[in-house]
Amino acid sequence: MSKICQITGKKAMVGNNVSHSKRRTKRTFDVNLFTKKFFWVEQDTWISLNVSAAGLRTINKVGLDAAIKKASEKGYLYA
């Protein structure tokens, strides 16, 4: 499973490790992902999502149904 949030679409970023002597080597900045189970009241079922911390705040703010609807419109949600 790739490290992508299913609600916000956040992905791992690429950057540099910089040593004391200023040598640069490539590294990745991973997303703060959680595998969470949510009860979807509209469908009367449990669903499991890979969600970032920002995605959790989005679900708390607008609700699960609205967050899933917006994520599926943007193409972030996959089965």
Buried (B, 14 or more C-beta within 10 A) or exposed (E): EEBBBBBBBBBEEEEEEEEEEEEEEEEEEEBEBEEEEBEEEEEEEEEEBBBBBBBBEBBEEEEBEEBBEBBEEEEBBEE
